[in-house]
């Protein structure tokens, strides 16, 4: 095979970079964030329905006869009607008037606050977020917390006010709440025609708030299929809807008078948020959300490495692992590491380097995952999320690359607030117990702490929320056939310490020192008063706070 001369190689690289740049421009990678029960998983499936990935949407409501959503695969999720793990979906969508498909990478995240650490990991892998708000409840605590993470990471936010088919607050009241409580100026692209509970359609606003179009929806049985849409002119809308249309027009004009019209630069800067009113259950407003994502959400961009240098999307291949999950397919019992591609073109089978160990890693088995459904990935580009099978050496925050070494900043662990000792009920299951603990620890399901006094047979689990413990015991039984017993400990907070301080801390009442699996020393305290006392009496001891969601 002839060797390319330098000039030829430059041309080849340029052509390759142009190809990557074109693929990057087509991609939109985002997460859906919300408080529990705001309809996040239902919206995820509604989006997949509009992209023709599925022919019929499920609904999570915990009612007899209802299907669970396809994206919720864990038995606990199906039983409780909540999401406790992250699911990555990829699909193509052709926006109106476009001559090519956009590639949508959607990461559905846990809504429950107990799993906020998993959601934080997901938010390190996306370029935008859809903030889902319940029309009746407005902004809720977990929504506020997740928005602060988006603000901290500079992630632009599109707001969807969901469940407009049910009784709720007035449209402008919800917008005022967003502006007052999180300091984000809402700029509706669409306003509802009909009060909450009587959702007829959407008024599409023009650049200066003028009524451009009326999109009227027709319900389908159970919202299982795409809702038919009818496009009407403002004049036709006024004749058909009367006062409901007039009210929507007046509200749009009022918003324009206060400057609440979309500005792309301010949106990307995190100062404003486009707003859409919708009903994910009925599939009303879902197409409008997809169109908005394609038109306004940013394409993948350069990312800073651990040294602060920008890794552009056309640089050689690199990726960040943000999620590790096992047990998704009981038949295979494999382990998937989800990576977000940062730069370059990924080709299945390519050998990459694992930055943390310096060892080569073969990518023979690469997949996209929709719930438990899998399909092989042959090529992928920046913004795409790819699952690598049996990636036992990979953990959240790890970097993969080719060519010149690059390493991206690690994903920090949150400060745990709940602690428990876990033991196997049967001594004969000790080997499976150890294997299961190591597996769940590497996935980041919980943090595993050990010290010489308690030994390996009784590790201490540390979690942000107590429901993480339920996931551990359920998966221990389902995937490893190990029955366990859990004993909750009387500690409520942790601080990072060092070897020089460990001996003195170990002698203090109400304190216990452990080593986390990543080598970090943690001191656990019974309460904040015990911590304050020790800080006062022993000011030279190392006691550093850990990362939390609000940081």
N, C-alpha and C positions, 0 to 999 in steps of 0.2 A: 504494500500500500504506500503510495507516494506521500512524502511529508510536505505539509503545507508550508509555503514560504511565509515570512513575517507579514507581508502585505496581504496575502491570501487569508492568513489567520485573523487579521484585523477585520477583514470584510466578513468572515464567518461569524466572528464575535458580534459585530455590529448587527448583522442579520438576525442572530439569535437574540440579542438585546431588544431589537425592534419587535420580535415575536413575543417576547415576555411582556414588554410594555403594552402591547395591544391586548394581551390576555388580562393583564392587571386592570386595564381601563374598563373591562367588562365585569369586574367582580365587585360585589358588595358583601361584606362580612359583618354581621351584627348579632347582638344578643337581645333576648326579650327579658326584661326585668320587671318584677312587680311584687306586691304583697301576696301572700297565699290567697288563693281563691278569687283572684282578679280575672281569671280566665286565660292564663298564659299558655297552658298546654292546649287548650281549645283553639286559641289563636294560631298556635304553631301548626296544628292540623288544618285549620282553615286556609292558611297560606299554602300548605302542601297541596290542598285540594284545588286551589286556583292555579297552581303550577302543574296540575294534572299528574301529580305523583301518586295520588290515591284517588279512587273513584267515589269514596264515601267517607265522610268524617265521623269519628267517634265522638263521644262526649263523656267527660269525667264529672260525674255528679254523685256517685255512690248509690244510685237508685237501681232497683231491680230492673233487669231488662236492658239497661243502658250498656253500651260498649265502653271500654276504656280506650283512651287515645292510643294510637299506634306508637307514639313516641315515648310513652311510659311503659317500660318493659319489665321493671322489677315488680315482683309479686306484692310487695308492700305498697308500691305506688298504685297498683290496680285496686287493692283492697281499701286503701284510705282515700283515694281520689286526689293525691298530691304528687308532686314531683320531688324526688329526693336525690336525683342524680342528673348530670347534664347530658343532653342528647344533641348530637351534631347532625344536621341535615344539609344536603346540597341539592339544588335543583336549578333548572334553567327557566327563565321567564322573559318573554318578549313584550316589552312595553309598547303601548299604543303609538303608532307612527314610526317605530324603529324597524330597521332592516336586519337586525341581528339580536340574538339572545343575550341577556345578561345572566351571569352565573351568581346565584344567591347562596351564600353560606350562612345558615341560621343556626345559632346555638341556643337551645332551650335550656334554661337554668333552673335550679331549685328555687322555689319561692319562699320556703320556710326559713325563718331566721336561724334555725339550728344548722343550716347548711350554707351559711353566708360565705364561709371560706371557699367552698367549691365554686360559688358564684363569682367570688373575687378572682379566682384562677381563670374562669371563662372571660372575664372582662379584660384580662391581659392579652387576650387573643383576638379581640374584635376591633373594628374601626368605628362602629356606631352602636347605639342602643335604642331599642324601642321600649319606652316606659309605659306600662299598661296601668291605667287607673280605673277603678270601679266607679261608675257614674253615681252610685248612691253613697259610697263611703268616702270618696275623694282620696286625698293623699293619706296613706297609712304608714306606720312606723318603718316597716321593712322597705317600702318604696323610697322613703326619705333617706334611709341609710344607703341604699344602693345608688341613689342619685348622687350622694356625696362621693361615693367611690368613682362614679363616672366623671364628676367634676375634677376630682383629684388626678385622674388619669387623662384629662383633656378629651374625653369621648363625647362627641356631639349626640344629642338626644332628640328623638322624634317621639312625641306623646300621642298615645291612643287612649281616648276616653271610651271605655268598653261598657257593655251591658246597657246600651241606650234603649234597648227593647224593654227594659224594666223601669219601674218608678225610680227616680233619682233626683239629684239637684238640678238647678237651672244651669244652662250652658255657661253663661257669663260668671256665675258664682264659682264654678269649678276653675275657670281661667284665673279669676282673682286669687283663689286659694293657691294656685301654682305660683303666681307672681309674688305673693306675700310670704309664703312659707319657704320657698327655696330660691327666691331671687332670680328666677328664670322667666324671661318675658315670653308668654305663649303667643304664637302667631298662627291662628287657625288657617288651614288651607281649605277646609270644608267645615260647614256648620250644619247641624241637624235641622231637618224640617219635621216639626212635630216634637212635642215635649217628651221627656224621658218616660218610656212606657208606651208611647205612641209614635214609634220610629217609622217615618214614611220614606225618607230619603235624605240626600245631602245636597246642600247648596255649594257649588264650587266657586270659590272666590278668585277674582282676578288679582293682578299685582297691586292694585290700589284699593282692594276690598270690594270692588264691584261684583255684583252677582253675574256670573258668566253662564252657569248651566244648572239645571236641576236633574239630579240622578235619582230616579225613583226605583225602589226595590220591590220585589215580589217575594213573599215567603215561600219556602219549600217545606216539605214534610220533615219536621224535626231538625231543619237546618242541615240535613245530611248531604245536600248537593248545592252547587253554586246557585246563589240567588239571582234570578234574571234581573237585568237592569234596563231601564227605559230612560233615554236622554231627552229632556224637554228644554225649550228656551225659557227665559225668564217670564215672557208673556204667557206662554202655555202653562207654566208653573203657577202663576198668579190666578189664572182662570180655574185651574184644577184644585189647588190647595187652599186658596183664599187667605184667611188670616194666618194660618201656619206659615205660609210662604212670606207674607208681609212681615211677620215677626222676625224670621230668619234674615231677611234683607235689612231690616232696621238694626239688628244686632251686628251684622257685617259692617254696616256704615259706621256704627258707633266704634267698633274696633279700629276701623281705618282712621277715624278722627283722633284716636289715641296712639296712632303709630304702630298698631299691632298687625303689620303686614310683613310677609316673609322677606328676609334679607339673608342671602346665602353666606356672606362673609361673617355676619353676626352669628348665624347658626353654627358654622364650623368653628367659631371662636368660643362656643359654649355659652353665649349670652342670650340666645333665643331658642325656642323649640317649636317647630311646626306641629300643629295639632290636627288630629282627625278624630271624628266621632264615629263609633262603630258598634256592631254587635257580632262578636266572633261566633257566638252560638248560631246566629241566623245567616252568617256569611255576608252581612251588610258592612260595607266600607273596607273589606279585605283587599279587593282589587286596588282601591285607591291607596291603601298603604303600600302595596307592592310598587305601584307607579311612583309613589313618593320616594321610596327607598332607592329605586333605580335613578331617579332624576336628581335627588338631593344628597343622599348619603355619600361620604367620601370613598373613593377607591383606596386600596392598600397603598401605603406610603412607606418611606424610609423609617427604620427603627434604630435607636441608639444602642450600641453594644455596651459591655460592662465598663469600657474605657471612655464612653461618651462619644465614640465615633459613629457616624451615620452609616448604616448598611442599607444601600438603596435596593429597590425591588429588582433592578437589572443586574445586580452583583451575582456572583456564583451562588449556588444553592445554599440556603441556611434555613433552619426552622427551630421553633421553640415548642417543647412538650408542655402542655398546660393541664393535661388530664390523663390519668391512668385508671383503667377500669377492667376488672375481671368478672367472670360470672355472667356475662351478657348472653352467652349461648351455652346452656348446660351440656349440649351434645359434644361441644369442642373443648370446653374447660380451658379456654385460652385467655390471654391477657392482652388488652389493647392499650397502646399509648397513642393518645390523640395529639398530633402536632399541628401547629399553625405555621404554614410556610411563609417565611419573611422575604426571601429573595431567591431569584433564579428559577429554573425549571426542574421539577422533580420527575424522574422517570423510575418506574417500578423496576427493582433489581439493581439499581445503582448502589454502589458502596459509599457510604458517608462516614464521617468521623464523629464519634461521641466526644464532645468537648471536655466533659468532666473526667473521662478516663483516658482519652487519647487513643482509644481502640476503634478499629473499623466496625461498622455496623451494616449488615446487608439488609436491603429493603425488599426482599422477594415477595413478602405478603403485605400488600398495602390495600386498604379498603376505605370506602365511604360507608357510613352506618346510619340507618334510619330505624331507630328502635332496635329490634333484633335482626332486622333485614340488612344484608350486606351485599356489596358489589365491589368488584376489583377495580382499583385505580391504576391506570397505566401511566398517565401524566397528570401533573397538577402544577399550579402556579401560585404566586404570592396571594395571600388571602384565603386560600383553600385550607380546609381541615381534613387531614388524612389520618386514618388509624393504622398503626403498625402492629402486626400480630406477634405475640410472644416476645415482646420487647422487655425482657426481664431486667435489663440493666438501666432502663429509663425511668425517670421519676419527674413529677411536675417541676418545671423550671429548667430542665436540662436543654442543652443546645446540640443540634446536629448541623454539620456543615461539610462542604467540599472545598478543595483548593486551600487558600490561606485561612488560618485559624480565626474563628470568631466565636465569641461567647457572649450571650445576652444576660442581663441581670437576673438573678434567681428570683423566684416567687416566694415572698416571705410567708411564714406560718403565722396564723393568728394567735392571739393570746387566749389560751383555754380557760374556761370558767367552771368546768365540771370534771370530776375525777372519780375513777372507780377501778377496783381490782377485778381482774377477770381470771377465772380458773376453769379448767375442764372438769366436768363432773366425773369422768372416768379416767383413771390413771393410764389405762390402755390406749387412750386416744391422745397421749401427750405429743407424739410425733406430728399427727395431723393438726393439733392445736398450735404448735409452734409454726408450722407451715402457714396456717391460716392467719395468724397474727402478723407474720412477716409480709404476707400478701396484702392485707388490709392496711398495714402501715405504709408500704411503698405506694399504694394508691392514694394515700392521704385521707382515707376514710376517718381515721382518728390519729392522734399522735400517741406513740407508744413510749412509755418511760420505764426505766429499769434502775435498780440499785442492788448492791450486794446483799442487803438485808432481806429483801423480798424475793430475790432470785428470779430466774427465767420462768419458773412455773407459775408465778403470780405477777405478771406485768401490770403496770398501772396504765390505764387508758385516759387520755386527756382530750376533752372535746369542747367545742364552742357551745354546743347545745346538747341536751340529753337525748334527743332523738337519734343522734349519731350512734349512741350505745345500742339502741334498738336495731339499727341497721347492722351493726357488728354481730349481735347475737343471732339475728335472722339469717345472715349470710353464712355464719359459722355452721348453722344447722343445715341450711339448704345446699351449700356448696362443698362442705367438708365433713358433713354428718357428725359434727362435734356439738354435743350439748354442753352448755356452759352455765356457770352461776356468777353473778356479778354482785360485788359489794361496794356500795358508794362510799367515798371517803369524805371526810369533813374539811376539805380544802376548797377555797373559792377563788384563788388567784395565783398567778405564777409570775416569777421574775427570772430573767437570765442572770446567771452568776458565773464565777470562774473557780478554778481549782484552789486558788489561794484563799477564797472565802468559804469554800464548801465545808471544811472541818468545823469552823465556828458556827456556821448556820445549822449544821447537823446537831449541835449541842443545844440549840434553842428549842424551847417548848412551842408546839404548834407549827413547827417547820420541818420539812423533809426535802432532801436534795436527791434529784434523779438525773440520769443521763438520757437525753432523747436519742432516737436512733440516728440522727444526723450528727451526733457528738456534742450537741449543745447541752450545757448544764443548766437545769431548771430548779429553782427553789420554790416549793409550794407552801402557801401560807393559809392558815385557817380563816383569816378575815383581814380586812384592811387595817384594823387597829393593831393587830399583831405585827403587820408589816411596818406600820408607822413607828411602833415602839422600837423595833429592832433597828430601823434606819436612824432613829434618834440616839439609841444606846451604842450603836456600832457604825458610825458614819463612814468608816473606811471600807466597809464591805461592798462588794460589787453587786448591785441589784438594779438591773436595767429593765425598763418596761418592754414588752413585746408588741409586735404590730397588731393593731385591731382595725376593724372596718372603718372606723371614723378617722383614722390617722391619715 
